[in-house]
Amino acid sequence: GSDGGGSTETAAPSTEAPVEACLGGEEGPPTGPEMLIGMVNTEGNPNGLDFPDLRRFTEASFEYMNACGGFGGRPVKLETCVSGGTPETSQACAQELVGKKVELILLGLDLFPDFATYEAAGVPVIGVLPILPPDFTANALFLTGGNATTTAVMAVIAQDRYQAKTVGIIHADNAGANSTAAGVEAALDKAGITWKAVTGGDNETDAGYLGLMQQANADDPDLLISLYADAGCIGTIRGYKTAGITKPVLTTSICSDSDVISQVGDAATNWVFVGATPERDTPEKALLQSIVAPYIKNEATGEMGIEPADVATGALGLGGLGTVLALSLRNFAAEMVAGGTEMTGPNLYDFLKSADGLFLYGGITPVKCGLATPSYPSICSYVFEATEYKDGAVVSVDGGKLWDSTPLLP
């Protein structure tokens, strides 16, 4: 519709595998009864809330399953509904998908999920990233902890790895960044670390980023934290270098994207990317590359589609969460069905909520829902790696150590 909302349907291609072969070892299309799943994702909002890759990569993952073994042995029909980043469009999506009798709701990035409508209809909700505070206590499950766990781990690393007593923070002055900064500040308070924050515009000139870095460093804190993303990553890292600062900087995983590192090079020395994972050549990575390759634009030709080997899995941005969501759930469903439980949306939700020994796709990050109840009952993962730029490469911090956010969750 003209409000930026509305739905599209992705039919399951039943015969053609979207990749050369079923790399996950399954044979051919599933034979179980079709499963209708709804997905809500935010796209086309004028304020920059536009995450189509998250939906596309989720669709691509289900296309793969429909050619290769299914979702817990069932083929999937994915009904996607685009919300425009407003409560009204999210509510319209909830009503539309519930009206279509879906048996599971997946949330991409949805700022205002209409949990009441889903709950009234008895449809379980599984998301990949909680965004606003109501998500943390909703009757839903989120595979990652979003900013709550990331910001807490920043404080944990400041305390444990650097024994920092003082921290300088820089971030943009907008609603999202202010909320993330508030999380960092609350976690630092909990750790007994003194902080000072300086804020800049959403987009600054090189001189602007340089000024912000100098201001944040003015009192000579033990450590800096930068919450800028995307182009801001490049600007802040260059400003740090120009200012001649050499102390450690903690930032988010977004700044470790290969398109950032290729621009800044050795200027990123001493920068630590919280929540990022190093590239590992594994069967999971190969499958992921083959699934998303057709949906990535070839910059040379302008056409969609690149070679699987050319997919930089560390540069998928928020779109990569679509594969984390769909492929993690695929593994959970397979494990549940192998244990003798019938594949349904409610059964998968209950299995995820109570199971032990599960991992996010890739096998590194343990999943245990509700570990931080009562404050964060919907979150299902609390620990993650960090990477750092060292000798020309982005490598794991402390040999792949998993940092636990729970002691300092604000």
C-alpha positions in Angstrom: 0.0 0.0 0.0 1.0 3.7 -0.2 1.6 3.8 3.6 4.8 1.8 3.1 3.1 -1.3 4.5 1.8 -4.4 2.8 2.7 -8.0 2.1 4.2 -10.1 -0.5 4.2 -13.8 -0.8 7.2 -16.0 -1.5 6.0 -19.3 -3.0 8.2 -22.3 -2.4 10.0 -23.3 -5.6 9.4 -27.0 -5.3 11.9 -28.5 -7.7 14.8 -26.2 -8.5 17.4 -25.9 -5.8 18.7 -22.4 -5.7 22.2 -23.6 -5.1 24.1 -26.3 -7.0 23.5 -29.0 -4.5 22.1 -29.5 -1.0 25.3 -28.5 0.8 23.8 -29.3 4.2 23.7 -33.0 3.3 19.9 -33.3 3.0 18.3 -35.0 0.0 15.7 -33.2 -2.1 12.5 -31.3 -1.3 10.5 -32.1 1.9 7.4 -34.2 1.8 5.6 -33.0 4.9 2.5 -30.7 5.0 3.2 -27.1 4.0 3.9 -24.7 6.9 2.6 -21.1 6.6 5.0 -18.7 8.3 4.6 -14.9 8.6 7.4 -12.4 8.7 7.3 -8.7 9.6 10.2 -6.4 8.5 10.7 -2.7 8.3 11.5 -1.2 4.9 11.1 2.0 3.0 10.8 4.3 6.0 12.1 7.8 5.1 14.1 8.0 8.3 16.6 5.4 7.0 14.7 2.4 8.5 15.0 0.2 5.4 16.3 -3.3 5.8 15.2 -5.3 2.6 18.2 -7.6 2.7 17.0 -9.0 6.0 13.8 -10.1 4.4 15.6 -11.2 1.1 18.1 -13.3 3.0 15.4 -14.9 5.1 13.4 -15.7 1.9 16.5 -17.2 0.3 17.1 -19.4 3.4 13.6 -20.8 3.2 14.0 -21.3 -0.6 17.0 -23.4 0.1 15.1 -25.5 2.7 12.2 -26.0 0.3 14.7 -27.6 -2.1 16.8 -29.3 0.5 15.1 -31.2 3.4 12.6 -28.6 4.5 12.1 -26.8 7.8 11.8 -29.7 10.3 10.8 -31.8 7.3 8.1 -29.4 6.1 8.0 -27.1 3.1 7.5 -23.4 4.0 5.3 -20.8 2.4 6.6 -17.5 3.8 4.2 -14.6 3.9 6.1 -11.4 4.4 4.6 -8.1 5.5 6.5 -4.8 5.3 6.0 -2.4 8.2 6.9 1.2 7.7 8.5 1.8 11.1 5.3 3.0 12.8 3.0 1.4 15.3 0.1 1.6 12.8 1.9 -0.3 10.1 3.2 -3.0 12.5 -0.3 -3.5 13.8 -1.7 -3.8 10.3 0.9 -6.4 9.5 0.0 -8.4 12.7 -3.7 -8.4 11.8 -3.0 -9.3 8.2 -0.7 -12.2 9.0 -2.9 -13.6 11.9 -5.8 -13.4 9.5 -3.9 -15.6 7.1 -3.7 -18.3 9.8 0.1 -18.4 10.0 1.5 -20.8 12.6 4.6 -18.9 13.5 5.6 -15.2 13.3 9.2 -14.2 12.5 10.3 -10.7 13.3 13.0 -9.1 11.1 13.5 -5.6 12.3 10.1 -4.4 13.6 10.2 -1.4 16.0 6.7 -1.8 17.3 5.6 -5.5 17.1 1.9 -5.9 18.0 2.5 -8.6 20.6 -1.1 -8.3 21.8 -2.6 -9.4 18.5 -0.2 -12.4 18.2 -0.9 -13.4 21.8 -4.7 -13.2 21.4 -4.5 -15.4 18.3 -2.1 -17.9 20.0 0.6 -17.4 17.4 4.2 -17.8 18.7 6.7 -15.0 17.9 10.4 -15.5 17.3 12.6 -12.5 16.5 16.3 -12.0 15.8 16.9 -8.6 17.4 15.0 -6.9 20.2 15.0 -3.1 19.6 12.9 -1.1 22.1 12.4 -1.9 25.8 8.9 -3.6 25.4 10.7 -6.3 23.4 12.7 -7.5 26.3 9.7 -8.5 28.4 7.4 -9.5 25.6 5.8 -12.9 25.3 8.3 -13.7 22.5 11.8 -15.1 22.0 14.7 -13.2 20.4 17.7 -15.1 19.3 20.1 -12.2 20.1 20.1 -9.6 22.8 20.5 -6.6 20.6 21.9 -3.5 22.2 21.2 -4.6 25.7 23.8 -7.4 25.6 26.2 -5.5 23.3 26.4 -2.5 25.5 26.8 -4.6 28.6 29.7 -6.5 27.0 31.4 -3.2 26.2 31.4 -2.5 29.9 32.6 -6.0 30.7 35.5 -5.7 28.3 36.4 -2.2 29.6 36.5 -3.7 33.1 38.0 -7.1 32.5 40.4 -6.7 29.6 41.5 -3.1 30.2 40.8 -2.5 33.9 39.5 0.9 32.8 38.5 3.5 35.4 37.5 6.2 33.0 35.9 6.1 29.5 35.2 8.7 26.8 32.1 8.0 24.6 31.2 9.4 21.3 27.9 9.0 19.5 25.5 10.6 17.1 22.7 12.7 18.7 19.6 10.8 17.5 17.0 8.6 19.2 18.7 5.3 18.3 22.2 6.3 19.2 21.1 8.0 22.4 19.3 4.9 23.5 22.4 2.7 22.8 24.6 5.2 24.6 22.2 5.2 27.6 22.7 1.4 27.7 26.5 1.7 27.7 26.4 4.4 30.4 24.1 2.3 32.6 26.4 -0.7 32.3 29.5 1.4 33.0 27.8 2.8 36.0 27.1 -0.7 37.2 30.8 -1.5 36.7 31.8 1.6 38.7 33.5 3.2 35.7 33.4 7.0 35.2 32.4 8.2 31.8 32.0 11.3 29.7 30.0 11.4 26.5 30.3 13.8 23.5 27.7 13.8 20.7 27.9 14.8 17.1 25.6 14.9 14.1 24.4 11.8 12.2 27.0 12.6 9.5 30.1 14.7 10.1 32.9 16.0 8.0 36.4 14.6 8.6 37.1 17.7 10.6 34.0 17.0 12.6 34.9 13.4 13.5 38.4 14.6 14.3 37.0 17.2 16.7 34.7 14.6 18.4 37.7 12.2 19.0 39.8 15.0 20.4 36.9 16.1 22.7 36.3 12.5 23.9 40.0 12.1 24.6 40.5 15.6 26.3 40.6 14.3 29.9 42.9 11.4 28.9 40.4 8.5 29.7 41.7 5.0 29.9 39.6 3.9 26.9 37.3 5.3 24.3 33.9 3.9 23.1 32.5 5.0 19.7 28.9 4.2 18.7 29.0 5.6 15.2 28.1 3.2 12.4 28.6 2.8 8.6 30.3 6.0 7.2 30.7 7.1 10.8 33.0 4.1 11.3 35.4 5.4 8.6 35.2 9.0 9.9 35.9 8.2 13.5 38.7 5.7 12.8 40.4 8.3 10.5 39.9 11.0 13.1 41.5 8.8 15.8 44.5 8.3 13.6 44.8 12.0 12.7 44.5 13.0 16.4 47.5 10.7 17.2 45.5 8.7 19.7 46.8 5.2 20.4 44.6 4.0 23.3 42.0 1.2 22.8 38.6 2.0 21.3 35.6 -0.3 21.6 32.9 -0.1 18.9 30.2 -2.2 17.4 30.6 -5.1 15.0 29.3 -2.9 12.1 32.7 -1.1 12.0 34.5 -4.4 11.3 32.7 -4.8 7.9 35.3 -5.4 5.2 34.1 -2.3 3.3 35.1 -0.2 6.3 38.4 -1.9 7.0 39.4 -1.7 3.3 39.0 2.1 3.6 40.9 2.7 6.9 43.5 0.0 6.9 46.1 0.3 9.7 44.3 3.3 11.2 42.0 0.7 12.8 44.9 -0.6 15.0 43.7 -0.8 18.7 40.0 -0.8 17.7 37.9 -3.7 19.1 34.7 -4.7 17.5 32.3 -6.0 20.1 30.0 -8.8 18.9 31.9 -9.4 15.7 33.1 -12.8 14.7 36.2 -13.5 12.5 35.8 -15.2 9.2 36.0 -19.0 9.6 36.1 -21.4 6.7 33.4 -23.8 7.7 30.7 -25.8 6.0 28.2 -23.4 7.6 30.0 -20.4 6.0 29.9 -22.2 2.6 26.2 -22.9 2.8 25.5 -19.3 3.9 27.5 -17.9 1.0 25.7 -20.1 -1.5 22.3 -19.0 -0.2 22.8 -15.3 -0.2 25.0 -15.0 -3.3 22.1 -14.6 -5.8 20.7 -11.7 -3.7 23.8 -9.5 -3.5 24.4 -6.9 -6.2 27.4 -7.3 -8.4 29.0 -3.8 -8.2 30.9 -4.4 -11.5 27.8 -5.2 -13.6 25.0 -3.7 -11.6 23.1 -7.0 -11.8 22.0 -9.1 -8.8 24.1 -12.1 -8.1 27.8 -12.8 -7.3 29.9 -15.9 -6.9 29.4 -17.6 -3.6 33.1 -17.5 -2.9 32.9 -13.7 -3.2 30.4 -13.3 -0.5 32.0 -11.6 2.5 30.1 -13.0 5.3 31.5 -10.4 7.7 30.0 -7.6 5.5 26.3 -8.6 5.3 25.3 -5.9 7.8 21.9 -6.2 9.4 20.8 -8.3 6.4 22.9 -11.1 7.8 20.5 -11.4 10.7 18.0 -12.9 8.3 20.2 -15.9 7.8 21.0 -16.1 11.5 17.3 -16.3 12.2 16.2 -18.8 9.5 19.2 -21.1 9.6 19.5 -21.2 13.4 15.8 -22.2 13.5 16.3 -24.7 10.8 19.0 -26.4 12.9 16.7 -26.3 16.0 13.8 -27.7 14.1 15.9 -30.6 12.8 17.1 -31.4 16.4 13.5 -31.2 17.7 12.1 -33.5 15.0 15.0 -36.0 15.5 14.0 -36.1 19.2 10.5 -37.2 18.2 8.5 -34.0 18.4 6.2 -33.0 15.6 7.2 -29.9 13.6 4.7 -27.1 14.3 5.2 -23.4 15.1 4.2 -23.7 18.8 6.3 -26.8 19.3 9.4 -25.1 17.9 8.8 -22.1 20.2 8.4 -24.3 23.2 11.5 -26.4 22.2 13.6 -23.2 21.8 12.4 -21.8 25.1 13.4 -24.8 27.1 16.2 -26.6 25.3 19.8 -26.9 26.4 22.8 -27.3 24.3 21.6 -25.2 21.3 23.9 -22.8 19.3 23.2 -19.9 16.9 24.0 -20.8 13.3 27.8 -21.3 13.0 28.1 -23.2 16.3 29.9 -20.7 18.4 27.3 -18.8 20.4 25.3 -20.8 22.9 21.5 -20.3 23.1 19.7 -20.3 26.4 16.4 -18.4 26.5 15.4 -16.6 29.7 18.7 -16.7 31.4 18.4 -13.0 32.5 14.8 -13.3 33.8 13.1 -11.3 35.2 14.5 -8.2 33.4 15.1 -9.7 30.0 13.0 -13.0 29.8 12.8 -12.9 25.9 16.5 -12.9 25.2 18.1 -16.2 24.1 21.8 -15.4 23.8 24.0 -13.5 26.2 27.6 -14.2 25.3 29.6 -13.4 22.2 33.1 -12.8 20.7 34.9 -9.6 19.9 37.4 -9.0 17.2 40.3 -6.5 16.8 42.4 -5.1 14.0 45.9 -6.4 14.4 48.8 -6.6 11.9 46.6 -6.0 8.8 43.7 -8.3 9.7 40.6 -8.5 11.8 41.2 -11.3 14.3 39.4 -12.7 17.4 40.1 -11.1 20.7 41.8 -13.4 23.2 41.6 -16.5 21.1 37.8 -16.5 20.6 36.9 -15.8 24.2 33.2 -15.5 24.7 32.3 -12.4 26.8 29.3 -12.7 29.1 27.0 -9.8 29.3 24.9 -10.9 32.2 27.0 -9.4 35.1 26.5 -5.9 33.7 23.1 -6.0 31.9 21.7 -2.6 32.8 
